[in-house]
């Protein structure tokens, strides 16, 4: 995954915060995803403006005891899962 890639959230997705995380729900497909705190923070940063590398840097600030390599791996897996389930989509270059 390109670390300068940016993503946009699908507007039809319902987002609901919970005490320790959040849920995503796609009313068209019925897909439901629970996210823990780090997942919630990652999802909220995917806002058309933030590159993957910036997301990783911000999470490292939130979770300084976790190594960069581990955060990078987890973010890439999480973004891929969100994309495969239609919760986000990549922005084309130049947007």
BADO-530956 format. One record per residue: x, z, y of N, C-alpha, C in turn. Coordinates in pm, whole numbers. Atoms other than C-alpha are relative to their C-alpha. Last residue first. Example, Ala and Ser with C-alpha at 12.3 -4.5 7.8 and 13.67 -1.06 7.14 Angstrom:
REM residues 2
<site n_u="-82" n_w="-6" n_v="-119" ca_u="1367" ca_w="714" ca_v="-106" c_u="-77" c_w="73" c_v="109"/>
<site n_u="89" n_w="0" n_v="-119" ca_u="1230" ca_w="780" ca_v="-450" c_u="90" c_w="0" c_v="120"/>
//
This chain:
REM residues 95
<site n_u="126" n_w="-59" n_v="-44" ca_u="-822" ca_w="-590" ca_v="1480" c_u="26" c_w="129" c_v="71"/>
<site n_u="43" n_w="52" n_v="-129" ca_u="-500" ca_w="-790" ca_v="1467" c_u="-132" c_w="56" c_v="47"/>
<site n_u="-102" n_w="-8" n_v="-104" ca_u="-441" ca_w="-736" ca_v="1096" c_u="-54" c_w="-61" c_v="130"/>
<site n_u="-90" n_w="113" n_v="-3" ca_u="-760" ca_w="-708" ca_v="900" c_u="101" c_w="18" c_v="111"/>
<site n_u="15" n_w="85" n_v="-118" ca_u="-908" ca_w="-364" ca_v="864" c_u="98" c_w="-115" c_v="-12"/>
<site n_u="-116" n_w="22" n_v="-84" ca_u="-924" ca_w="-223" ca_v="515" c_u="-34" c_w="-86" c_v="121"/>
<site n_u="-55" n_w="133" n_v="25" ca_u="-1257" ca_w="-99" ca_v="380" c_u="119" c_w="-21" c_v="94"/>
<site n_u="-85" n_w="52" n_v="-108" ca_u="-1402" ca_w="247" ca_v="338" c_u="40" c_w="-142" c_v="-35"/>
<site n_u="16" n_w="-94" n_v="-110" ca_u="-1675" ca_w="416" ca_v="128" c_u="80" c_w="-42" c_v="123"/>
<site n_u="71" n_w="56" n_v="-114" ca_u="-1709" ca_w="114" ca_v="-101" c_u="-22" c_w="95" c_v="116"/>
<site n_u="139" n_w="-45" n_v="2" ca_u="-1620" ca_w="291" ca_v="-426" c_u="-79" c_w="-43" c_v="123"/>
<site n_u="65" n_w="54" n_v="121" ca_u="-1297" ca_w="94" ca_v="-473" c_u="-147" c_w="38" c_v="-8"/>
<site n_u="19" n_w="144" n_v="-18" ca_u="-1199" ca_w="172" ca_v="-112" c_u="-73" c_w="-61" c_v="-120"/>
<site n_u="104" n_w="19" n_v="-103" ca_u="-1251" ca_w="546" ca_v="-149" c_u="-33" c_w="-148" c_v="18"/>
<site n_u="128" n_w="-41" n_v="58" ca_u="-1054" ca_w="544" ca_v="-476" c_u="-115" c_w="-17" c_v="99"/>
<site n_u="36" n_w="103" n_v="98" ca_u="-768" ca_w="346" ca_v="-321" c_u="-136" c_w="31" c_v="-62"/>
<site n_u="46" n_w="116" n_v="-77" ca_u="-764" ca_w="584" ca_v="-24" c_u="-43" c_w="-112" c_v="-95"/>
<site n_u="130" n_w="-33" n_v="-59" ca_u="-743" ca_w="885" ca_v="-259" c_u="-57" c_w="-119" c_v="77"/>
<site n_u="99" n_w="-4" n_v="108" ca_u="-461" ca_w="738" ca_v="-468" c_u="-140" c_w="21" c_v="57"/>
<site n_u="15" n_w="136" n_v="50" ca_u="-260" ca_w="645" ca_v="-158" c_u="-104" c_w="-7" c_v="-112"/>
<site n_u="74" n_w="77" n_v="-101" ca_u="-321" ca_w="985" ca_v="0" c_u="-24" c_w="-142" c_v="-51"/>
<site n_u="141" n_w="-40" n_v="2" ca_u="-216" ca_w="1170" ca_v="-317" c_u="-84" c_w="-81" c_v="97"/>
<site n_u="59" n_w="45" n_v="127" ca_u="112" ca_w="976" ca_v="-348" c_u="-150" c_w="31" c_v="-3"/>
<site n_u="6" n_w="146" n_v="-4" ca_u="198" ca_w="1026" ca_v="19" c_u="-67" c_w="-56" c_v="-126"/>
<site n_u="110" n_w="36" n_v="-89" ca_u="113" ca_w="1396" ca_v="1" c_u="-18" c_w="-151" c_v="4"/>
<site n_u="126" n_w="-35" n_v="67" ca_u="336" ca_w="1439" ca_v="-304" c_u="-121" c_w="-37" c_v="86"/>
<site n_u="17" n_w="94" n_v="112" ca_u="627" ca_w="1251" ca_v="-145" c_u="-133" c_w="26" c_v="-72"/>
<site n_u="46" n_w="129" n_v="-50" ca_u="588" ca_w="1444" ca_v="181" c_u="-30" c_w="-97" c_v="-115"/>
<site n_u="-101" n_w="99" n_v="-34" ca_u="620" ca_w="1779" ca_v="7" c_u="-60" c_w="-133" c_v="42"/>
<site n_u="9" n_w="111" n_v="94" ca_u="344" ca_w="2037" ca_v="20" c_u="100" c_w="-107" c_v="44"/>
<site n_u="-64" n_w="-43" n_v="124" ca_u="428" ca_w="2364" ca_v="195" c_u="-3" c_w="-109" c_v="-108"/>
<site n_u="-147" n_w="11" n_v="-6" ca_u="359" ca_w="2204" ca_v="534" c_u="71" c_w="42" c_v="-129"/>
<site n_u="-41" n_w="-59" n_v="128" ca_u="-12" ca_w="2144" ca_v="457" c_u="153" c_w="-6" c_v="-12"/>
<site n_u="105" n_w="-94" n_v="45" ca_u="-173" ca_w="2073" ca_v="794" c_u="41" c_w="76" c_v="-125"/>
<site n_u="11" n_w="-107" n_v="-98" ca_u="143" ca_w="1918" ca_v="943" c_u="-103" c_w="105" c_v="-40"/>
<site n_u="-121" n_w="-79" n_v="18" ca_u="205" ca_w="1718" ca_v="626" c_u="1" c_w="116" c_v="99"/>
<site n_u="24" n_w="-88" n_v="114" ca_u="-156" ca_w="1604" ca_v="652" c_u="122" c_w="88" c_v="-29"/>
<site n_u="93" n_w="-105" n_v="-43" ca_u="-86" ca_w="1470" ca_v="1002" c_u="-29" c_w="97" c_v="-114"/>
<site n_u="-69" n_w="-91" n_v="-92" ca_u="223" ca_w="1279" ca_v="886" c_u="-91" c_w="115" c_v="42"/>
<site n_u="-95" n_w="-77" n_v="79" ca_u="38" ca_w="1127" ca_v="588" c_u="72" c_w="103" c_v="88"/>
<site n_u="80" n_w="-93" n_v="79" ca_u="-250" ca_w="1015" ca_v="809" c_u="92" c_w="92" c_v="-80"/>
<site n_u="41" n_w="-105" n_v="-94" ca_u="1" ca_w="861" ca_v="1051" c_u="-86" c_w="105" c_v="-71"/>
<site n_u="-117" n_w="-85" n_v="-24" ca_u="160" ca_w="668" ca_v="763" c_u="-33" c_w="114" c_v="96"/>
<site n_u="-21" n_w="-85" n_v="117" ca_u="-182" ca_w="535" ca_v="658" c_u="117" c_w="96" c_v="24"/>
<site n_u="-68" n_w="65" n_v="111" ca_u="-244" ca_w="399" ca_v="1008" c_u="23" c_w="101" c_v="-113"/>
<site n_u="-110" n_w="-73" n_v="61" ca_u="-500" ca_w="558" ca_v="1237" c_u="57" c_w="-74" c_v="-120"/>
<site n_u="-116" n_w="-11" n_v="-88" ca_u="-716" ca_w="355" ca_v="1473" c_u="124" c_w="53" c_v="-70"/>
<site n_u="-36" n_w="129" n_v="-59" ca_u="-1005" ca_w="223" ca_v="1261" c_u="131" c_w="4" c_v="79"/>
<site n_u="95" n_w="28" n_v="-107" ca_u="-1123" ca_w="578" ca_v="1186" c_u="30" c_w="-128" c_v="78"/>
<site n_u="14" n_w="145" n_v="23" ca_u="-962" ca_w="681" ca_v="861" c_u="-107" c_w="-52" c_v="95"/>
<site n_u="-106" n_w="71" n_v="-72" ca_u="-865" ca_w="1023" ca_v="1001" c_u="-8" c_w="-152" c_v="-18"/>
<site n_u="30" n_w="-3" n_v="-144" ca_u="-1199" ca_w="1174" ca_v="896" c_u="105" c_w="-73" c_v="83"/>
<site n_u="114" n_w="89" n_v="-29" ca_u="-1142" ca_w="1061" ca_v="536" c_u="-28" c_w="-5" c_v="150"/>
<site n_u="-44" n_w="139" n_v="16" ca_u="-799" ca_w="1225" ca_v="523" c_u="-111" c_w="-96" c_v="38"/>
<site n_u="-88" n_w="29" n_v="-114" ca_u="-928" ca_w="1555" ca_v="662" c_u="49" c_w="-144" c_v="-5"/>
<site n_u="84" n_w="7" n_v="-121" ca_u="-1214" ca_w="1556" ca_v="411" c_u="83" c_w="-38" c_v="121"/>
<site n_u="75" n_w="125" n_v="8" ca_u="-977" ca_w="1479" ca_v="124" c_u="-87" c_w="-22" c_v="123"/>
<site n_u="-96" n_w="106" n_v="-31" ca_u="-743" ca_w="1759" ca_v="234" c_u="-67" c_w="-138" c_v="-7"/>
<site n_u="-41" n_w="-2" n_v="-141" ca_u="-1035" ca_w="2002" ca_v="251" c_u="96" c_w="-114" c_v="35"/>
<site n_u="-51" n_w="-130" n_v="-41" ca_u="-1185" ca_w="1902" ca_v="-85" c_u="49" c_w="-8" c_v="145"/>
<site n_u="-137" n_w="-3" n_v="-49" ca_u="-1392" ca_w="1586" ca_v="-115" c_u="39" c_w="143" c_v="34"/>
<site n_u="-36" n_w="-126" n_v="-63" ca_u="-1707" ca_w="1541" ca_v="-322" c_u="148" c_w="-7" c_v="39"/>
<site n_u="-140" n_w="-45" n_v="12" ca_u="-1809" ca_w="1182" ca_v="-384" c_u="15" c_w="132" c_v="71"/>
<site n_u="-16" n_w="-129" n_v="-65" ca_u="-2156" ca_w="1044" ca_v="-454" c_u="142" c_w="47" c_v="-24"/>
<site n_u="-131" n_w="-64" n_v="16" ca_u="-2226" ca_w="680" ca_v="-538" c_u="6" c_w="128" c_v="82"/>
<site n_u="16" n_w="-132" n_v="58" ca_u="-2601" ca_w="607" ca_v="-537" c_u="132" c_w="72" c_v="-24"/>
<site n_u="-48" n_w="-1" n_v="138" ca_u="-2532" ca_w="238" ca_v="-484" c_u="-25" c_w="133" c_v="-72"/>
<site n_u="22" n_w="129" n_v="67" ca_u="-2724" ca_w="160" ca_v="-165" c_u="37" c_w="5" c_v="-147"/>
<site n_u="140" n_w="14" n_v="39" ca_u="-2754" ca_w="522" ca_v="-44" c_u="-31" c_w="-131" c_v="-73"/>
<site n_u="37" n_w="139" n_v="-30" ca_u="-2376" ca_w="566" ca_v="-51" c_u="-144" c_w="-20" c_v="-46"/>
<site n_u="107" n_w="56" n_v="81" ca_u="-2305" ca_w="939" ca_v="-35" c_u="-31" c_w="-140" c_v="48"/>
<site n_u="32" n_w="136" n_v="-43" ca_u="-1991" ca_w="1115" ca_v="82" c_u="-108" c_w="-51" c_v="-94"/>
<site n_u="54" n_w="99" n_v="93" ca_u="-1967" ca_w="1492" ca_v="43" c_u="-15" c_w="-134" c_v="71"/>
<site n_u="107" n_w="88" n_v="-49" ca_u="-1750" ca_w="1741" ca_v="231" c_u="-44" c_w="-92" c_v="-113"/>
<site n_u="-25" n_w="143" n_v="14" ca_u="-1497" ca_w="2020" ca_v="191" c_u="-115" c_w="-80" c_v="57"/>
<site n_u="-138" n_w="27" n_v="39" ca_u="-1471" ca_w="2398" ca_v="174" c_u="34" c_w="-147" c_v="-13"/>
<site n_u="-91" n_w="-107" n_v="-38" ca_u="-1785" ca_w="2508" ca_v="359" c_u="147" c_w="-35" c_v="-28"/>
<site n_u="31" n_w="-123" n_v="71" ca_u="-1968" ca_w="2177" ca_v="329" c_u="105" c_w="103" c_v="42"/>
<site n_u="-101" n_w="-104" n_v="16" ca_u="-1963" ca_w="1875" ca_v="553" c_u="-57" c_w="119" c_v="-71"/>
<site n_u="53" n_w="-135" n_v="-20" ca_u="-2205" ca_w="1589" ca_v="495" c_u="110" c_w="102" c_v="-28"/>
<site n_u="-107" n_w="-100" n_v="6" ca_u="-2119" ca_w="1221" ca_v="537" c_u="-61" c_w="136" c_v="27"/>
<site n_u="44" n_w="-129" n_v="-51" ca_u="-2379" ca_w="953" ca_v="460" c_u="113" c_w="100" c_v="-24"/>
<site n_u="-34" n_w="-115" n_v="82" ca_u="-2226" ca_w="609" ca_v="416" c_u="-45" c_w="129" c_v="70"/>
<site n_u="118" n_w="-42" n_v="75" ca_u="-2409" ca_w="327" ca_v="593" c_u="23" c_w="126" c_v="-84"/>
<site n_u="99" n_w="-69" n_v="-83" ca_u="-2140" ca_w="296" ca_v="859" c_u="-121" c_w="49" c_v="-78"/>
<site n_u="125" n_w="76" n_v="9" ca_u="-1865" ca_w="210" ca_v="610" c_u="-108" c_w="80" c_v="71"/>
<site n_u="102" n_w="-62" n_v="84" ca_u="-1548" ca_w="381" ca_v="728" c_u="-124" c_w="-87" c_v="2"/>
<site n_u="122" n_w="-38" n_v="-71" ca_u="-1272" ca_w="163" ca_v="864" c_u="-99" c_w="59" c_v="-99"/>
<site n_u="126" n_w="14" n_v="72" ca_u="-918" ca_w="140" ca_v="739" c_u="-116" c_w="37" c_v="91"/>
<site n_u="107" n_w="-84" n_v="-56" ca_u="-573" ca_w="90" ca_v="889" c_u="-128" c_w="-31" c_v="-76"/>
<site n_u="139" n_w="42" n_v="22" ca_u="-264" ca_w="-42" ca_v="710" c_u="-95" c_w="101" c_v="65"/>
<site n_u="57" n_w="27" n_v="-132" ca_u="72" ca_w="51" ca_v="864" c_u="-146" c_w="-45" c_v="-10"/>
<site n_u="17" n_w="-124" n_v="-74" ca_u="186" ca_w="225" ca_v="544" c_u="-54" c_w="-21" c_v="141"/>
<site n_u="-71" n_w="10" n_v="-126" ca_u="126" ca_w="-93" ca_v="344" c_u="-28" c_w="125" c_v="83"/>
<site n_u="85" n_w="0" n_v="-118" ca_u="0" ca_w="0" ca_v="0" c_u="89" c_w="0" c_v="124"/>
//
